[in-house]
Amino acid sequence: MAPGTVRLRVHPALRFLLQRKARDNGELELPHDPTATVAHLVQSVGVPLTEVGDLVVADASVPWRSRLREQDQLDVVVRARPQPLDGPPLFLLDVHLGALARRLRLLGVEAAYDNDADDNQLVEQAEREDRILLSRDRGLLMRRALRRAAFVHGQHPDVQLADVVERFRPPLRPWSLCPACGGIVMPVPKAEVAGQLQPGTLRTQERFSRCQTCGHVYWHGAHDAKLQQVIRTYT
């Protein structure tokens, strides 16, 4: 290690967040700044603290506000899974994760979503309602005001769902929430919803449920086979 520098060694599971040239070995040599906290150093190389389980110097855990000495090596350890919820199993998704929100609701996981919310509104809502903010936006996840947040792995909603369920292991209650709005779904007599149904559905179905918030009606077979498979995968 060169004089006047410090070294960061990043866990393999976090290296995809680094610049390409540092992803192979996960090691970065940085100029020593005696005023910089270890938390600042980690985020400066692209790793949100939401993904970090521990910071280690000389085989000892160090507080995030601590500072390195010249030629110290900081090991950045990935957060262990499953991750304790440390609060209610409530989630908030950013504007790019609408499909994931619907899948979480299908499993009975409370997932707030508003496709018009900006970053400031998301941070404020997450703190006000004590929700875990889910996002793929590292800049958003680095907001200092956030206490509970997580980076979502994967581009496809099914991959994202697997990532969130594996990481947090939230209680699952399939078909208890409306995938469209997140409201509570309750059984309803067929006669009460007959006017909202197509003739074919009236002939072939007998059991119905209705969202108490938006009024959407559901019945067995109302969802395609892919959504049924989502439920079978996690229950």
C-alpha positions in Angstrom: 0.0 0.0 0.0 1.4 3.4 -1.0 2.1 6.0 1.7 -0.7 8.5 2.3 -3.4 6.0 1.3 -6.0 3.6 2.8 -7.4 0.4 1.3 -11.0 -0.8 1.1 -11.6 -4.5 0.6 -15.2 -5.1 -0.5 -17.1 -8.4 0.0 -17.7 -10.3 -3.3 -21.5 -9.9 -3.0 -21.1 -6.1 -3.1 -18.6 -5.8 -5.8 -21.2 -5.3 -8.6 -21.8 -1.9 -7.1 -18.1 -0.8 -7.7 -16.6 0.7 -10.8 -15.8 -2.0 -13.3 -12.0 -1.9 -12.8 -12.5 -2.7 -9.1 -15.0 -5.5 -9.4 -12.6 -8.4 -9.9 -10.7 -8.3 -6.6 -12.9 -5.7 -4.8 -9.9 -3.7 -3.5 -9.6 0.0 -3.8 -6.7 2.2 -2.7 -7.9 5.7 -1.8 -6.1 8.9 -0.6 -6.1 9.1 3.2 -8.5 11.8 4.4 -8.3 12.1 8.2 -11.7 13.9 8.3 -13.6 11.2 6.4 -15.7 8.7 8.3 -15.6 5.0 7.2 -19.3 5.4 6.2 -18.4 8.2 3.9 -15.6 6.2 2.3 -17.9 3.2 1.7 -20.6 5.3 0.0 -18.0 7.2 -2.0 -17.1 4.0 -3.9 -20.8 3.3 -4.7 -21.9 1.0 -1.9 -25.0 2.2 0.1 -24.8 1.5 3.8 -28.1 -0.3 3.6 -26.2 -3.2 2.0 -23.4 -3.3 4.6 -23.5 -5.6 7.6 -20.2 -4.7 9.2 -17.1 -2.6 8.8 -13.9 -4.2 10.0 -10.4 -2.8 10.7 -7.6 -5.1 11.9 -10.1 -7.9 12.6 -12.3 -5.7 14.8 -15.7 -4.1 14.0 -15.6 -0.3 13.9 -18.4 2.3 14.3 -19.6 3.9 11.1 -18.5 7.3 12.4 -14.9 6.2 13.0 -12.0 7.4 10.9 -9.1 5.5 9.4 -5.4 6.0 9.9 -3.0 6.2 7.1 -2.4 2.7 5.5 -5.4 1.1 7.4 -7.4 -1.5 5.6 -11.2 -1.4 5.9 -13.1 -4.6 5.1 -16.7 -4.0 3.9 -18.9 -7.0 4.9 -22.2 -7.7 3.2 -25.4 -7.7 5.3 -26.4 -11.2 6.4 -29.6 -12.8 5.2 -32.3 -13.2 6.3 -32.1 -9.6 7.6 -34.2 -8.8 10.8 -37.0 -6.4 10.0 -36.2 -4.2 13.0 -39.7 -2.8 12.8 -43.1 -3.5 11.1 -43.1 -5.6 7.9 -44.1 -2.6 5.8 -42.5 -1.6 2.5 -42.5 1.4 0.2 -41.4 1.0 -3.4 -40.0 3.7 -5.7 -41.6 4.7 -9.0 -39.7 2.0 -11.0 -40.9 -1.0 -9.0 -44.7 -1.0 -9.6 -44.7 -4.7 -10.8 -42.8 -5.7 -7.7 -45.3 -3.9 -5.6 -48.2 -5.9 -7.2 -46.4 -9.2 -6.6 -45.7 -8.4 -2.9 -49.3 -7.5 -2.4 -50.4 -10.7 -4.1 -48.5 -12.5 -1.3 -50.1 -10.4 1.4 -47.1 -8.1 2.0 -48.0 -4.5 2.6 -46.3 -2.5 -0.1 -47.0 1.2 -0.6 -46.5 2.5 -4.2 -47.2 5.8 -5.9 -45.9 6.2 -9.5 -45.9 10.0 -9.1 -43.8 10.2 -5.9 -40.5 12.0 -6.1 -37.4 11.1 -4.0 -38.1 13.6 -1.3 -41.7 12.3 -0.9 -40.5 8.7 -0.7 -37.9 9.5 2.0 -40.5 11.5 4.0 -43.1 8.7 3.7 -40.7 6.0 4.6 -39.8 7.8 7.8 -43.3 8.9 8.7 -44.8 5.4 8.3 -41.7 3.5 9.4 -41.5 1.6 6.1 -38.5 -0.1 4.4 -37.8 1.8 1.2 -37.0 -0.5 -1.7 -35.1 0.9 -4.7 -32.5 0.3 -7.3 -31.4 3.9 -7.1 -28.2 4.0 -5.0 -28.3 7.8 -4.7 -31.7 7.6 -3.1 -30.6 4.8 -0.7 -27.7 7.0 0.4 -30.0 9.7 1.7 -29.0 10.3 5.3 -32.6 10.7 6.5 -33.4 7.0 5.6 -33.3 4.6 8.5 -34.8 1.5 6.8 -34.1 0.8 3.1 -32.7 -1.8 0.8 -31.3 -2.2 -2.7 -33.4 -4.5 -4.9 -31.4 -7.0 -7.0 -32.4 -7.9 -10.5 -34.2 -6.3 -13.4 -37.2 -8.7 -13.7 -40.0 -8.5 -11.1 -39.9 -12.2 -10.3 -36.1 -11.9 -9.6 -36.8 -8.8 -7.5 -39.6 -10.6 -5.6 -37.3 -13.5 -4.8 -34.6 -11.1 -3.5 -36.9 -9.2 -1.2 -38.6 -12.3 0.2 -35.3 -14.1 0.8 -33.7 -11.0 2.4 -36.5 -10.0 4.8 -38.7 -13.2 5.1 -41.9 -11.1 5.7 -45.0 -12.9 6.9 -47.0 -14.0 3.9 -50.8 -14.0 3.6 -51.7 -14.7 -0.1 -54.8 -13.1 -1.5 -55.4 -10.9 1.6 -54.4 -7.7 -0.2 -55.5 -6.1 -3.4 -52.7 -6.3 -6.0 -54.0 -3.1 -7.6 -54.1 -0.7 -4.6 -53.0 -2.7 -1.5 -56.4 -2.5 0.2 -57.8 -5.4 2.3 -59.6 -8.1 0.3 -62.6 -9.8 1.9 -65.1 -12.5 0.8 -68.3 -11.1 -0.6 -71.6 -12.9 -1.6 -72.0 -13.5 -5.3 -75.3 -11.5 -5.4 -73.5 -8.4 -4.2 -71.1 -8.3 -7.1 -73.2 -9.9 -9.9 -73.6 -6.6 -11.6 -69.8 -6.2 -12.0 -69.3 -9.6 -13.6 -69.4 -11.0 -17.1 -72.0 -13.6 -17.9 -69.3 -16.3 -18.3 -67.9 -15.6 -14.9 -71.4 -15.7 -13.3 -72.0 -19.1 -14.8 -68.7 -20.7 -13.8 -67.7 -19.1 -10.5 -69.3 -19.1 -7.0 -66.7 -17.7 -4.6 -65.7 -14.0 -4.8 -63.8 -11.4 -2.8 -63.7 -7.7 -3.1 -61.2 -5.0 -2.2 -62.5 -2.8 0.6 -60.7 0.2 -0.8 -61.0 0.3 -4.6 -63.9 -2.2 -5.0 -62.1 -4.5 -7.4 -63.6 -8.0 -7.5 -61.5 -11.2 -7.5 -62.4 -14.9 -7.9 -60.6 -18.2 -8.3 -59.0 -18.1 -11.8 -59.2 -14.4 -12.1 -55.3 -14.3 -12.2 -53.2 -15.9 -14.9 -51.2 -19.0 -14.2 -48.0 -17.0 -13.7 -49.4 -15.3 -10.7 -50.7 -18.5 -9.3 -47.1 -19.9 -9.7 -45.8 -16.9 -7.7 -48.0 -17.8 -4.8 -47.0 -21.5 -4.9 -43.3 -20.6 -5.0 -43.4 -18.8 -1.7 -46.1 -20.6 0.3 
